[in-house]
Amino acid sequence: MSASKNRIKNKGLRLLSLVFAVILLMCTGWGGLQVCALSSEDISAPSAVLMEPVTKQILFEKNPHEIRACASITKVMTLILVFEAIEQGKISFEDEVCTSAHAAGMGGSDIWLEEGEVMTVHEMIKAVVVASANDAAVALAELICGTEDEFVSKMNERAKELGMNDTVFKNCNGLDEEGHLTSAYDVALMSCELIRHEKIFEYSSIWIDYLRNGETQIVNTNKLLKSYKGITGLKTGTTSQAGSCMSATAQREGLSLVAVVLGCDTGKGRFADCATLLDFGFANYKTVELVLPKGCLEPLSVKGGMEPKVPVNCRVGKSLILPKGNSSQLSSEFTVEEELEAPVKVGQVVGRVTFSFEGATVDEYNITAVSSVEPLSFGSIVKIMWQNLISL
């Protein structure tokens, strides 16, 4: 090969290497930048949220409080109330549910329940989660509260308790109805609440199953079950007013995420958007376990008390969500009172543990007294002496 050709080849290789280097920098970030940044333009949905379910930390948002219809994602709240009723012992998975004329007449996505038809709570939940059955959702609502209207009142009460300030429910299944509205942020909140009931994953992970002794096949509306690594659920929804919507849950390497998109033009678009959101979260964030600093739980001295020391405790969360690709470490420190003065009450705040990342405080927890310590007095001394005497 001639020298001129070698020079051209080497120049081409250098140019190609430069291109790869630029791409690598864009994907890994420069300095403290996050990996593969995500912009609103990358998500086709008009409204979207990516949330970590334990801390409720928002990792990405696009018009999170825009008021929109959410179709069958409504059933997330329905399922919350169903699982809570089961945990409270009001109903059980084995209880039989008799279908009313109202439930049988729902229409839309359903399992064609007939008036008087009986299924167990377990079968009805499966129908709601896997097949998004409107008729089964109403049947469960009536089982718990007697009427759908009363159940919807409970849905709205629970929504307020969860901080879902953008939401008003008008029915329990998500069929289009005037005033039946929510937001991507609120959907994320209720999705986080539902997955606290881990039993839901036994249903949301089903791809194909059967009802009526094998006569009725149901197929999950969540197509990510067949294509996305770590997917665990959760719920899709489509109506003319809402468009194509989804709340998707996934877990990898100890990190759980909830991705919500509302108002997509197509079902394919909602799956692509949710996958993009989840990919961004898993690429950029990690779960860091919280460990109390050494010495923060040493008993504290009590001046003028019936006991010379009092034991202390600090209840911290399990973990924090922090950016990947950063050499900075989570640090912790604590402050406690050098000496307490009696009386000391159980639960009294006696110090504080602070967790910091890159010089900024990211979480704080109180150190509290485990027990009470009465002040030293003649009466308390006599009391103890008497107790010691009668125990001899």
FENMO-V123810 format. One record per pair of residues at least 24 apart in sequence whose C-alpha atoms are under 10 Angstrom apart, sorted by the first residue. I is the first residue (numbers start at 1). J is the second residue. If there is no record, write none. Layout:
# FENMO-V123810
i=I j=J
i=I j=J
This chain:
# FENMO-V123810
i=27 j=283
i=28 j=283
i=28 j=284
i=28 j=324
i=28 j=325
i=29 j=325
i=29 j=326
i=30 j=325
i=31 j=325
i=31 j=326
i=31 j=327
i=32 j=323
i=32 j=324
i=32 j=325
i=32 j=326
i=32 j=327
i=32 j=328
i=33 j=284
i=33 j=323
i=33 j=324
i=33 j=325
i=33 j=326
i=34 j=280
i=34 j=283
i=34 j=284
i=34 j=285
i=34 j=323
i=34 j=324
i=34 j=325
i=34 j=326
i=35 j=280
i=35 j=281
i=35 j=283
i=35 j=284
i=35 j=285
i=35 j=323
i=35 j=324
i=35 j=325
i=36 j=279
i=36 j=280
i=36 j=283
i=36 j=284
i=37 j=280
i=37 j=283
i=37 j=284
i=38 j=276
i=38 j=277
i=38 j=279
i=38 j=280
i=38 j=281
i=42 j=273
i=42 j=276
i=42 j=277
i=43 j=261
i=43 j=264
i=43 j=269
i=43 j=270
i=43 j=272
i=43 j=273
i=43 j=274
i=43 j=276
i=43 j=277
i=44 j=261
i=44 j=262
i=44 j=263
i=44 j=264
i=44 j=265
i=44 j=266
i=44 j=269
i=44 j=270
i=44 j=272
i=44 j=273
i=45 j=243
i=45 j=244
i=45 j=245
i=45 j=260
i=45 j=261
i=45 j=262
i=45 j=263
i=45 j=264
i=45 j=265
i=45 j=266
i=45 j=269
i=45 j=270
i=45 j=272
i=45 j=273
i=45 j=274
i=46 j=184
i=46 j=261
i=46 j=262
i=46 j=263
i=46 j=264
i=46 j=265
i=47 j=183
i=47 j=184
i=47 j=185
i=47 j=245
i=47 j=260
i=47 j=261
i=47 j=262
i=47 j=263
i=47 j=264
i=48 j=183
i=48 j=184
i=48 j=185
i=48 j=187
i=48 j=188
i=48 j=245
i=48 j=246
i=48 j=247
i=48 j=259
i=48 j=260
i=48 j=261
i=48 j=262
i=48 j=263
i=48 j=264
i=48 j=273
i=48 j=274
i=48 j=277
i=49 j=183
i=49 j=184
i=49 j=185
i=49 j=186
i=49 j=187
i=49 j=188
i=49 j=247
i=49 j=258
i=49 j=259
i=49 j=260
i=49 j=261
i=49 j=262
i=49 j=274
i=49 j=277
i=50 j=184
i=50 j=185
i=50 j=188
i=50 j=247
i=50 j=248
i=50 j=249
i=50 j=257
i=50 j=258
i=50 j=259
i=50 j=260
i=50 j=261
i=50 j=274
i=50 j=277
i=50 j=278
i=50 j=280
i=50 j=281
i=51 j=185
i=51 j=188
i=51 j=189
i=51 j=191
i=51 j=192
i=51 j=249
i=51 j=256
i=51 j=257
i=51 j=258
i=51 j=259
i=51 j=260
i=51 j=277
i=51 j=278
i=51 j=281
i=52 j=188
i=52 j=189
i=52 j=192
i=52 j=249
i=52 j=255
i=52 j=256
i=52 j=257
i=52 j=258
i=52 j=259
i=52 j=281
i=52 j=285
i=52 j=287
i=52 j=320
i=52 j=321
i=53 j=188
i=53 j=189
i=53 j=190
i=53 j=191
i=53 j=192
i=53 j=193
i=53 j=194
i=53 j=195
i=53 j=196
i=53 j=249
i=53 j=255
i=53 j=256
i=53 j=257
i=53 j=258
i=54 j=192
i=54 j=193
i=54 j=196
i=54 j=255
i=54 j=256
i=54 j=257
i=54 j=317
i=54 j=318
i=54 j=319
i=54 j=320
i=54 j=321
i=55 j=192
i=55 j=317
i=55 j=318
i=55 j=319
i=55 j=320
i=55 j=321
i=56 j=188
i=56 j=189
i=56 j=192
i=56 j=257
i=56 j=258
i=57 j=257
i=57 j=320
i=57 j=321
i=58 j=185
i=58 j=188
i=58 j=257
i=58 j=258
i=59 j=257
i=59 j=258
i=59 j=259
i=59 j=277
i=59 j=280
i=59 j=281
i=59 j=284
i=59 j=285
i=59 j=321
i=59 j=323
i=60 j=259
i=60 j=277
i=60 j=280
i=60 j=281
i=61 j=184
i=61 j=185
i=61 j=259
i=61 j=260
i=61 j=261
i=61 j=277
i=62 j=184
i=62 j=185
i=62 j=261
i=63 j=183
i=63 j=184
i=63 j=185
i=64 j=183
i=64 j=184
i=64 j=185
i=64 j=186
i=64 j=187
i=64 j=188
i=64 j=260
i=64 j=261
i=64 j=262
i=65 j=165
i=65 j=166
i=65 j=167
i=65 j=182
i=65 j=183
i=65 j=184
i=65 j=185
i=65 j=186
i=66 j=166
i=66 j=181
i=66 j=182
i=66 j=183
i=66 j=184
i=66 j=185
i=66 j=262
i=67 j=166
i=67 j=167
i=67 j=180
i=67 j=181
i=67 j=182
i=67 j=183
i=67 j=184
i=67 j=185
i=67 j=186
i=67 j=262
i=68 j=166
i=68 j=167
i=68 j=179
i=68 j=180
i=68 j=181
i=68 j=182
i=68 j=183
i=68 j=184
i=68 j=241
i=68 j=242
i=68 j=243
i=68 j=262
i=68 j=263
i=69 j=167
i=69 j=168
i=69 j=169
i=69 j=174
i=69 j=175
i=69 j=176
i=69 j=177
i=69 j=178
i=69 j=179
i=69 j=180
i=69 j=181
i=69 j=182
i=69 j=183
i=69 j=184
i=69 j=237
i=69 j=238
i=69 j=239
i=69 j=240
i=69 j=241
i=69 j=242
i=69 j=243
i=69 j=245
i=69 j=262
i=69 j=263
i=70 j=174
i=70 j=175
i=70 j=176
i=70 j=180
i=70 j=181
i=70 j=182
i=70 j=183
i=70 j=184
i=70 j=187
i=70 j=236
i=70 j=237
i=70 j=238
i=70 j=239
i=70 j=241
i=70 j=242
i=70 j=243
i=70 j=244
i=70 j=245
i=70 j=246
i=70 j=247
i=70 j=261
i=70 j=262
i=70 j=263
i=71 j=173
i=71 j=174
i=71 j=175
i=71 j=176
i=71 j=177
i=71 j=180
i=71 j=181
i=71 j=182
i=71 j=236
i=71 j=237
i=71 j=238
i=71 j=239
i=71 j=240
i=71 j=241
i=71 j=242
i=71 j=243
i=71 j=244
i=71 j=245
i=71 j=246
i=71 j=262
i=71 j=263
i=72 j=109
i=72 j=128
i=72 j=129
i=72 j=132
i=72 j=133
i=72 j=134
i=72 j=172
i=72 j=173
i=72 j=174
i=72 j=175
i=72 j=176
i=72 j=235
i=72 j=236
i=72 j=237
i=72 j=238
i=72 j=239
i=72 j=242
i=72 j=244
i=72 j=245
i=72 j=246
i=73 j=132
i=73 j=172
i=73 j=173
i=73 j=174
i=73 j=187
i=73 j=190
i=73 j=191
i=73 j=234
i=73 j=235
i=73 j=236
i=73 j=237
i=73 j=238
i=73 j=245
i=73 j=246
i=73 j=247
i=73 j=260
i=73 j=262
i=74 j=155
i=74 j=169
i=74 j=170
i=74 j=171
i=74 j=172
i=74 j=173
i=74 j=174
i=74 j=175
i=74 j=180
i=74 j=181
i=74 j=182
i=74 j=187
i=74 j=190
i=74 j=235
i=74 j=236
i=74 j=237
i=75 j=128
i=75 j=129
i=75 j=132
i=75 j=133
i=75 j=134
i=75 j=137
i=75 j=138
i=75 j=171
i=75 j=172
i=75 j=173
i=75 j=174
i=75 j=235
i=75 j=236
i=75 j=237
i=76 j=128
i=76 j=129
i=76 j=172
i=76 j=173
i=76 j=174
i=76 j=187
i=76 j=188
i=76 j=190
i=76 j=191
i=76 j=192
i=76 j=193
i=76 j=194
i=76 j=195
i=76 j=234
i=76 j=235
i=76 j=236
i=76 j=247
i=77 j=152
i=77 j=154
i=77 j=155
i=77 j=156
i=77 j=158
i=77 j=159
i=77 j=169
i=77 j=172
i=77 j=173
i=77 j=187
i=77 j=190
i=77 j=191
i=77 j=193
i=77 j=194
i=78 j=125
i=78 j=128
i=78 j=137
i=78 j=138
i=78 j=140
i=78 j=141
i=78 j=151
i=78 j=152
i=78 j=154
i=78 j=155
i=78 j=171
i=78 j=172
i=78 j=173
i=78 j=174
i=78 j=194
i=79 j=125
i=79 j=128
i=79 j=129
i=79 j=137
i=79 j=140
i=79 j=141
i=79 j=172
i=79 j=191
i=79 j=194
i=79 j=197
i=79 j=200
i=80 j=155
i=80 j=158
i=80 j=190
i=80 j=191
i=80 j=193
i=80 j=194
i=80 j=195
i=80 j=196
i=80 j=197
i=80 j=200
i=81 j=140
i=81 j=141
i=81 j=144
i=81 j=151
i=81 j=154
i=81 j=155
i=81 j=158
i=81 j=194
i=82 j=121
i=82 j=125
i=82 j=137
i=82 j=140
i=82 j=141
i=82 j=143
i=82 j=144
i=83 j=125
i=83 j=194
i=83 j=197
i=83 j=198
i=83 j=199
i=83 j=200
i=84 j=194
i=84 j=197
i=85 j=144
i=86 j=121
i=86 j=144
i=87 j=197
i=90 j=143
i=90 j=144
i=91 j=121
i=91 j=143
i=91 j=144
i=92 j=120
i=92 j=121
i=92 j=122
i=93 j=120
i=93 j=121
i=93 j=122
i=93 j=123
i=93 j=124
i=93 j=125
i=94 j=119
i=94 j=120
i=94 j=121
i=94 j=122
i=94 j=123
i=95 j=119
i=95 j=120
i=95 j=121
i=95 j=122
i=95 j=143
i=96 j=120
i=96 j=121
i=96 j=122
i=96 j=123
i=96 j=124
i=96 j=143
i=97 j=121
i=97 j=122
i=97 j=123
i=97 j=124
i=97 j=136
i=97 j=139
i=97 j=140
i=97 j=142
i=97 j=143
i=98 j=139
i=98 j=140
i=98 j=142
i=98 j=143
i=99 j=135
i=99 j=136
i=99 j=138
i=99 j=139
i=99 j=140
i=99 j=142
i=99 j=143
i=100 j=135
i=100 j=138
i=100 j=139
i=100 j=142
i=100 j=143
i=101 j=135
i=101 j=139
i=102 j=135
i=102 j=138
i=102 j=139
i=102 j=142
i=102 j=147
i=102 j=148
i=103 j=134
i=103 j=135
i=103 j=136
i=103 j=137
i=103 j=138
i=103 j=139
i=103 j=140
i=103 j=141
i=103 j=142
i=103 j=148
i=104 j=134
i=104 j=135
i=104 j=136
i=104 j=138
i=104 j=139
i=105 j=134
i=105 j=135
i=105 j=138
i=106 j=133
i=106 j=134
i=106 j=135
i=106 j=136
i=106 j=137
i=106 j=138
i=106 j=173
i=106 j=175
i=107 j=133
i=107 j=134
i=107 j=135
i=107 j=175
i=108 j=132
i=108 j=133
i=108 j=134
i=108 j=135
i=108 j=173
i=108 j=174
i=108 j=175
i=108 j=239
i=109 j=133
i=109 j=134
i=109 j=135
i=109 j=136
i=109 j=173
i=109 j=175
i=109 j=237
i=109 j=238
i=110 j=134
i=110 j=135
i=110 j=136
i=110 j=137
i=111 j=135
i=111 j=136
i=111 j=211
i=111 j=216
i=111 j=217
i=111 j=218
i=112 j=136
i=112 j=216
i=113 j=139
i=118 j=212
i=119 j=211
i=119 j=212
i=122 j=203
i=123 j=210
i=123 j=211
i=123 j=212
i=124 j=211
i=125 j=200
i=125 j=203
i=126 j=200
i=126 j=202
i=126 j=203
i=126 j=204
i=126 j=206
i=126 j=209
i=126 j=210
i=126 j=211
i=126 j=218
i=126 j=220
i=127 j=203
i=127 j=209
i=127 j=210
i=127 j=211
i=127 j=218
i=127 j=219
i=127 j=220
i=128 j=173
i=128 j=203
i=128 j=204
i=128 j=220
i=128 j=235
i=129 j=200
i=129 j=201
i=129 j=203
i=129 j=204
i=129 j=205
i=129 j=206
i=129 j=220
i=129 j=221
i=129 j=222
i=129 j=233
i=129 j=234
i=129 j=235
i=129 j=236
i=130 j=203
i=130 j=204
i=130 j=205
i=130 j=206
i=130 j=207
i=130 j=208
i=130 j=209
i=130 j=218
i=130 j=219
i=130 j=220
i=130 j=221
i=130 j=222
i=130 j=233
i=130 j=234
i=130 j=235
i=130 j=236
i=131 j=207
i=131 j=208
i=131 j=209
i=131 j=217
i=131 j=218
i=131 j=219
i=131 j=220
i=131 j=221
i=131 j=222
i=131 j=235
i=131 j=236
i=132 j=173
i=132 j=174
i=132 j=218
i=132 j=219
i=132 j=220
i=132 j=221
i=132 j=235
i=132 j=236
i=132 j=237
i=133 j=173
i=133 j=218
i=134 j=172
i=134 j=173
i=134 j=174
i=134 j=175
i=135 j=172
i=135 j=173
i=136 j=173
i=137 j=171
i=137 j=172
i=137 j=173
i=137 j=174
i=138 j=171
i=138 j=172
i=138 j=173
i=140 j=172
i=141 j=171
i=141 j=172
i=141 j=173
i=148 j=172
i=158 j=190
i=159 j=186
i=159 j=187
i=159 j=189
i=159 j=190
i=162 j=186
i=162 j=189
i=162 j=190
i=162 j=192
i=162 j=193
i=163 j=189
i=163 j=190
i=164 j=188
i=164 j=189
i=164 j=190
i=173 j=237
i=174 j=237
i=174 j=238
i=174 j=239
i=174 j=242
i=175 j=237
i=175 j=238
i=175 j=239
i=175 j=240
i=175 j=241
i=175 j=242
i=176 j=238
i=176 j=239
i=176 j=240
i=176 j=241
i=176 j=242
i=177 j=241
i=178 j=241
i=181 j=242
i=182 j=262
i=183 j=260
i=183 j=261
i=183 j=262
i=184 j=245
i=184 j=246
i=184 j=247
i=184 j=259
i=184 j=260
i=184 j=261
i=184 j=262
i=184 j=263
i=185 j=259
i=185 j=260
i=185 j=261
i=186 j=260
i=187 j=246
i=187 j=247
i=187 j=258
i=187 j=259
i=187 j=260
i=187 j=261
i=187 j=262
i=188 j=247
i=188 j=248
i=188 j=249
i=188 j=257
i=188 j=258
i=188 j=259
i=188 j=260
i=188 j=261
i=189 j=258
i=190 j=247
i=191 j=233
i=191 j=234
i=191 j=235
i=191 j=247
i=191 j=248
i=191 j=249
i=191 j=258
i=191 j=259
i=191 j=260
i=192 j=249
i=192 j=256
i=192 j=257
i=192 j=258
i=194 j=234
i=195 j=232
i=195 j=233
i=195 j=234
i=195 j=249
i=195 j=258
i=200 j=232
i=200 j=233
i=200 j=234
i=201 j=232
i=201 j=233
i=201 j=234
i=201 j=249
i=202 j=232
i=202 j=233
i=203 j=232
i=203 j=233
i=203 j=234
i=204 j=231
i=204 j=232
i=204 j=233
i=204 j=234
i=204 j=235
i=204 j=249
i=205 j=231
i=205 j=232
i=205 j=233
i=205 j=234
i=206 j=232
i=206 j=233
i=221 j=267
i=222 j=246
i=222 j=247
i=222 j=248
i=222 j=267
i=222 j=271
i=223 j=267
i=223 j=268
i=223 j=271
i=224 j=248
i=224 j=249
i=224 j=250
i=224 j=271
i=224 j=272
i=224 j=274
i=224 j=275
i=225 j=250
i=227 j=271
i=227 j=275
i=228 j=271
i=228 j=274
i=228 j=275
i=228 j=278
i=228 j=279
i=229 j=275
i=229 j=279
i=230 j=256
i=230 j=278
i=231 j=256
i=231 j=257
i=231 j=275
i=231 j=278
i=232 j=256
i=232 j=257
i=232 j=258
i=233 j=258
i=234 j=258
i=234 j=259
i=234 j=260
i=235 j=260
i=236 j=260
i=236 j=261
i=236 j=262
i=236 j=267
i=236 j=270
i=236 j=271
i=237 j=262
i=237 j=263
i=237 j=267
i=237 j=270
i=238 j=262
i=238 j=263
i=238 j=264
i=238 j=265
i=238 j=266
i=238 j=267
i=239 j=263
i=243 j=267
i=243 j=270
i=244 j=268
i=244 j=269
i=244 j=270
i=244 j=271
i=245 j=269
i=245 j=270
i=245 j=271
i=245 j=274
i=246 j=270
i=246 j=271
i=246 j=273
i=246 j=274
i=247 j=271
i=247 j=274
i=248 j=274
i=248 j=275
i=248 j=277
i=248 j=278
i=249 j=274
i=249 j=278
i=250 j=275
i=250 j=278
i=250 j=282
i=251 j=278
i=251 j=282
i=252 j=282
i=252 j=286
i=253 j=282
i=253 j=286
i=253 j=287
i=254 j=286
i=254 j=287
i=254 j=288
i=255 j=281
i=255 j=282
i=255 j=285
i=255 j=286
i=255 j=287
i=255 j=288
i=255 j=319
i=255 j=321
i=256 j=281
i=256 j=282
i=256 j=286
i=256 j=287
i=257 j=281
i=257 j=282
i=281 j=323
i=281 j=324
i=282 j=323
i=282 j=324
i=283 j=323
i=283 j=324
i=283 j=325
i=284 j=322
i=284 j=323
i=284 j=324
i=284 j=325
i=285 j=320
i=285 j=321
i=285 j=322
i=285 j=323
i=285 j=324
i=285 j=325
i=286 j=319
i=286 j=320
i=286 j=321
i=286 j=322
i=286 j=323
i=286 j=324
i=286 j=325
i=287 j=318
i=287 j=319
i=287 j=320
i=287 j=321
i=287 j=322
i=287 j=323
i=287 j=324
i=288 j=318
i=288 j=319
i=288 j=320
i=288 j=321
i=288 j=322
i=288 j=323
i=288 j=329
i=288 j=330
i=289 j=317
i=289 j=318
i=289 j=319
i=289 j=320
i=289 j=321
i=289 j=330
i=290 j=316
i=290 j=317
i=290 j=318
i=290 j=319
i=290 j=320
i=290 j=330
i=290 j=331
i=290 j=332
i=290 j=355
i=290 j=363
i=291 j=316
i=291 j=317
i=291 j=318
i=291 j=319
i=291 j=330
i=291 j=331
i=291 j=332
i=291 j=355
i=292 j=316
i=292 j=331
i=292 j=332
i=292 j=333
i=292 j=334
i=292 j=353
i=292 j=354
i=292 j=355
i=293 j=331
i=293 j=332
i=293 j=333
i=293 j=334
i=293 j=353
i=293 j=354
i=293 j=355
i=294 j=332
i=294 j=333
i=294 j=334
i=295 j=333
i=295 j=334
i=296 j=333
i=296 j=334
i=296 j=335
i=296 j=336
i=296 j=351
i=296 j=352
i=296 j=353
i=296 j=367
i=297 j=334
i=297 j=336
i=297 j=351
i=297 j=367
i=297 j=368
i=297 j=369
i=298 j=336
i=299 j=369
i=299 j=370
i=300 j=336
i=300 j=337
i=300 j=338
i=300 j=339
i=300 j=340
i=300 j=350
i=300 j=369
i=301 j=337
i=301 j=338
i=301 j=339
i=301 j=340
i=301 j=341
i=301 j=342
i=302 j=338
i=302 j=339
i=302 j=340
i=302 j=341
i=302 j=342
i=302 j=343
i=302 j=344
i=302 j=373
i=302 j=374
i=302 j=375
i=303 j=339
i=303 j=340
i=303 j=341
i=303 j=342
i=303 j=343
i=303 j=344
i=303 j=373
i=303 j=375
i=303 j=376
i=304 j=340
i=304 j=341
i=304 j=342
i=304 j=343
i=304 j=373
i=304 j=374
i=304 j=375
i=304 j=376
i=304 j=377
i=305 j=340
i=305 j=341
i=305 j=342
i=305 j=343
i=305 j=344
i=305 j=372
i=305 j=373
i=305 j=374
i=305 j=375
i=305 j=376
i=305 j=377
i=306 j=342
i=306 j=343
i=306 j=372
i=306 j=373
i=306 j=374
i=306 j=375
i=306 j=376
i=306 j=377
i=306 j=380
i=306 j=381
i=306 j=384
i=307 j=342
i=307 j=372
i=307 j=373
i=307 j=374
i=307 j=375
i=307 j=376
i=308 j=340
i=308 j=342
i=308 j=373
i=309 j=339
i=309 j=340
i=309 j=373
i=310 j=340
i=310 j=344
i=310 j=346
i=310 j=368
i=310 j=369
i=310 j=370
i=310 j=371
i=310 j=372
i=310 j=373
i=311 j=346
i=311 j=368
i=311 j=369
i=311 j=370
i=311 j=371
i=311 j=372
i=312 j=346
i=312 j=347
i=312 j=348
i=312 j=349
i=312 j=350
i=312 j=351
i=312 j=367
i=312 j=368
i=312 j=369
i=312 j=370
i=312 j=371
i=313 j=347
i=313 j=349
i=313 j=350
i=313 j=351
i=313 j=366
i=313 j=367
i=313 j=368
i=313 j=369
i=313 j=370
i=313 j=371
i=314 j=349
i=314 j=351
i=314 j=352
i=314 j=353
i=314 j=365
i=314 j=366
i=314 j=367
i=314 j=368
i=314 j=369
i=314 j=370
i=315 j=353
i=315 j=365
i=315 j=366
i=315 j=367
i=315 j=368
i=316 j=353
i=316 j=363
i=316 j=364
i=316 j=365
i=316 j=366
i=316 j=367
i=317 j=363
i=317 j=364
i=317 j=365
i=320 j=355
i=320 j=362
i=320 j=363
i=321 j=362
i=322 j=357
i=322 j=362
i=326 j=358
i=327 j=358
i=328 j=357
i=328 j=358
i=328 j=359
i=329 j=356
i=329 j=357
i=329 j=358
i=330 j=355
i=330 j=356
i=330 j=357
i=330 j=358
i=330 j=359
i=330 j=360
i=330 j=361
i=330 j=362
i=331 j=355
i=331 j=356
i=331 j=357
i=331 j=358
i=331 j=359
i=331 j=360
i=331 j=361
i=331 j=362
i=332 j=356
i=332 j=357
i=332 j=361
i=332 j=363
i=332 j=364
i=333 j=364
i=334 j=364
i=334 j=365
i=334 j=366
i=334 j=367
i=335 j=366
i=335 j=367
i=336 j=366
i=336 j=367
i=336 j=368
i=340 j=373
i=341 j=373
i=341 j=374
i=341 j=375
i=342 j=372
i=342 j=373
i=342 j=374
i=342 j=375
i=342 j=376
i=343 j=372
i=343 j=373
i=343 j=374
i=343 j=375
i=343 j=376
i=344 j=369
i=344 j=370
i=344 j=371
i=344 j=372
i=344 j=373
i=344 j=374
i=344 j=375
i=345 j=369
i=345 j=370
i=345 j=371
i=345 j=372
i=345 j=373
i=345 j=374
i=346 j=370
i=346 j=371
i=346 j=372
i=346 j=373
i=347 j=371
i=347 j=372
i=348 j=372
